[in-house]
Amino acid sequence: MPSTNPNRPASPRMHSANEVRAAWIEATRLRTLPLAASGSFVTAGLAVAREAWRPQVFALMLVVSLLLQVIANFADDYGDLSHGLDDETRVGPRRGMQRGIITPAQMKRALIALCLVTFVLGCLLIAVAFLGGPAMGADAAVAAGVFVALGVAAIAAAVLYTVGPHPYGYLGLGDIMSFVFFGLVAVIAGAFLYTHEPDAAAVVAGVALGLPVAAVMNINNMRDSLADAAKGKRTLANRLYAAGARTGERQAQGRSPEEIAGLVALMERGPHADLAAFDAEVSAAGPAAVKRAQSPETLAALAGESYMRAYHLTLVYAALALFVVALFLVRGVSLLTFVRAAVVLAASYPLVNATQGVCRQLDHEKLDRFMAPTSLGTVLLAAVFALAVAIG
């Protein structure tokens, strides 16, 4: 009798070569790779501005960054399935491991191989970076050791997000670790590999890049916030939702149903909402709509959603400000720098537009469509910043 366990992978012989290939490509999540490359773009721009750019360092840095993202994507599939999160309640398409096309053993072997290849290429990057460029003398060996440790930590962070008995992604640390490794480490350490010296502009640019990277992670976590919380996965998004919901519950205490409906209208339609028109629409929609509008649970849910979106908005707009600050740190205060800053801000339009869409979409299960625009908007912003910094 065939197994009825939905998480048990089916035999690979049941799937065609095209299905298997498509499943591995889907597991790679190609749309996430440009975002992983952003740190390489930003550091290249800084290196050109410091007259320290070397193509071999850029090429190796880019490949290592992309491989780290693929490791994180593979580990996410492996860990979520093994912890029972990729079940029938998951929002979004069924993944290859969920459908049994890729077995846990196959994914584990792929992860081990990718980690080894990434480690070797990372060591090659470090060797190339410190054998060329500005001389460091005896400090080169110490710096190389520190970078090897950073590389091991980056690989471990990519794997342990959802893999292992205590994955940090289930403790609300996923946003922070993405910010650290794909923002701070990618830019600060990357710039050091070119110049061999600390750079204040790289620190600011690293923070600036890390914030929208965390915002991309936040969209995914907002989408799955309630489902994750029900399964024990405590992301920053569902923690913010819970805090907002508690605030909404307190706001509802002691208020009449009509007053609650007024607050619901303000939460859904903004501070300039026409309350009379809202009441008329709700009344026309029937008793169920009236009950929803006057429910303390509705107010609590909307407050929870607003907390998640306020955090997301803060991440993006803080990033824009910091990219401008980093630009002035590199190029100084001049009319031309103001022009460069205007170009960078103009390039942020796709990212800002996606962010506004996230804030307007009150149904968190529909947020997935803003993932790609946010990711690509971040890449565009990083690339234009790099050009604005680099072009003399």
Residue pairs with C-beta under 8 A, 6 or more apart in sequence:
6 87
6 88
7 81
7 84
7 86
7 87
7 98
8 100
9 97
9 100
9 101
9 102
9 103
9 104
10 99
10 100
10 101
12 20
12 101
12 103
12 106
14 100
15 23
15 100
15 101
19 101
20 101
20 102
22 96
23 95
23 96
23 99
23 101
23 102
24 96
24 102
26 93
26 95
26 96
27 73
27 74
27 77
27 95
27 96
27 97
27 102
27 107
28 70
28 73
28 74
29 73
31 371
31 372
31 375
32 69
32 73
32 375
33 66
33 69
33 70
34 375
34 376
34 379
35 69
35 182
35 213
35 216
35 375
35 376
35 378
35 379
36 65
36 66
36 68
36 69
36 182
37 62
37 65
37 66
37 379
38 182
38 186
38 209
38 213
38 378
38 379
38 382
38 383
39 61
39 65
39 182
39 183
39 186
39 187
39 190
39 209
39 382
40 58
40 61
40 62
40 65
40 186
40 190
41 379
41 382
41 383
41 386
42 186
42 187
42 190
42 205
42 206
42 209
42 382
42 385
42 386
43 61
43 186
43 187
43 190
43 191
43 193
43 194
43 202
44 53
44 58
44 386
44 390
45 385
45 386
45 387
45 388
45 389
45 390
46 187
46 191
46 194
46 199
46 201
46 202
46 205
46 330
46 386
46 389
47 53
47 54
47 57
47 58
47 191
47 194
47 195
48 389
48 390
49 330
49 331
49 389
49 390
50 194
50 195
50 199
52 133
52 134
52 194
52 195
53 194
54 128
54 129
54 132
54 133
54 194
56 128
56 132
57 125
57 128
57 129
57 132
57 133
57 193
57 194
60 121
60 124
60 125
60 128
61 125
61 190
61 193
63 121
64 118
64 121
64 122
64 125
64 151
65 182
65 186
67 114
67 117
67 118
67 121
68 118
68 154
68 155
68 158
68 181
69 158
69 182
70 114
71 111
71 114
71 115
71 118
71 155
71 158
71 159
72 158
72 159
72 161
74 107
74 110
74 111
74 114
75 111
75 158
75 159
75 160
75 161
75 162
75 163
76 161
76 162
76 169
77 86
77 95
77 96
77 97
77 102
77 107
78 97
78 104
78 107
78 108
78 111
78 162
78 163
79 161
79 162
79 163
79 164
79 167
79 169
80 86
80 162
81 95
81 97
81 98
81 104
82 104
82 163
83 162
83 167
83 170
83 231
83 233
84 231
85 228
85 231
85 233
86 94
86 95
86 97
86 98
89 227
89 230
90 98
90 224
90 227
91 223
91 224
91 227
91 365
91 368
92 223
92 368
96 102
97 103
97 104
97 107
111 159
115 155
115 159
118 151
118 155
119 151
119 152
119 155
122 148
122 151
122 154
122 155
123 148
123 151
125 193
126 144
126 147
126 148
126 151
126 193
127 144
129 147
129 193
129 194
130 136
130 140
130 143
130 144
130 193
130 196
133 194
133 195
133 196
134 195
134 196
134 197
136 143
136 196
143 192
143 196
147 189
147 193
150 185
150 189
153 181
154 181
154 185
157 168
157 177
157 180
157 181
158 181
160 167
160 168
161 167
161 168
161 169
161 174
161 177
162 169
162 170
168 174
168 177
169 177
169 233
169 235
170 232
170 233
170 234
170 235
171 234
172 234
172 235
172 236
172 239
174 217
174 221
174 235
174 236
175 214
175 217
175 218
175 221
175 235
175 236
176 214
176 236
178 210
178 213
178 214
178 216
178 217
179 210
179 211
179 213
179 214
180 210
182 209
182 210
182 213
183 206
183 207
183 208
183 209
183 210
183 211
183 213
183 214
184 203
184 206
184 207
184 210
185 206
186 206
186 209
187 202
187 205
187 206
187 209
187 210
188 199
188 202
188 203
188 206
190 202
191 199
191 202
192 198
192 199
192 202
200 329
201 326
201 329
201 330
202 326
204 322
204 325
204 326
204 329
205 322
205 323
205 326
205 385
207 322
208 319
208 320
208 322
208 323
208 325
208 326
208 385
209 319
209 378
209 382
211 315
211 316
211 318
211 319
211 322
212 315
212 316
212 319
212 351
212 374
212 377
212 378
212 381
213 378
214 315
215 312
215 315
215 316
215 319
215 355
215 374
215 378
216 371
216 374
216 375
216 378
218 236
218 237
218 308
218 311
218 312
218 315
219 312
219 358
219 367
219 368
219 370
219 371
219 374
220 368
220 371
221 228
221 235
221 236
221 237
221 238
222 237
222 308
222 309
222 312
222 358
222 364
222 367
223 364
223 365
223 367
223 368
224 233
224 235
225 235
225 237
225 238
225 241
225 308
225 364
226 238
226 241
226 364
228 234
228 235
228 237
228 238
229 238
229 241
229 242
236 311
237 308
240 304
240 307
240 308
240 311
241 304
241 305
241 307
241 308
242 304
243 304
243 307
244 300
244 303
244 304
244 305
244 306
244 307
244 308
245 300
245 301
245 303
245 304
246 300
247 303
247 307
248 296
248 299
248 300
248 301
248 302
248 303
248 304
249 296
249 299
249 300
251 263
251 299
251 303
252 260
252 263
252 296
252 299
252 300
253 296
255 263
257 294
258 294
260 293
260 294
260 295
260 296
260 298
260 299
261 278
261 279
261 282
261 290
261 293
261 294
262 275
263 299
264 293
264 294
264 298
264 299
264 302
265 273
265 275
265 278
265 279
265 293
266 273
267 299
267 302
267 303
267 306
268 302
268 362
269 278
278 293
282 289
282 290
282 293
283 289
283 290
292 298
302 362
305 362
305 364
308 364
309 358
309 359
312 355
312 358
312 359
313 355
313 359
316 351
316 352
316 355
317 355
319 381
320 345
320 348
320 352
320 381
323 344
323 348
323 381
323 385
324 341
324 344
324 345
326 385
326 389
327 337
327 340
327 341
327 344
327 385
327 388
327 389
328 337
328 341
330 389
331 337
331 340
331 389
340 388
340 389
341 388
343 384
343 388
344 381
344 384
344 385
344 388
347 380
347 381
347 383
347 384
347 385
348 377
348 381
350 373
350 376
350 377
350 380
351 373
351 374
351 377
351 378
351 380
351 381
352 377
353 373
353 377
354 370
354 373
354 374
354 377
355 374
357 370
357 373
358 367
358 370
358 374
361 367
361 370
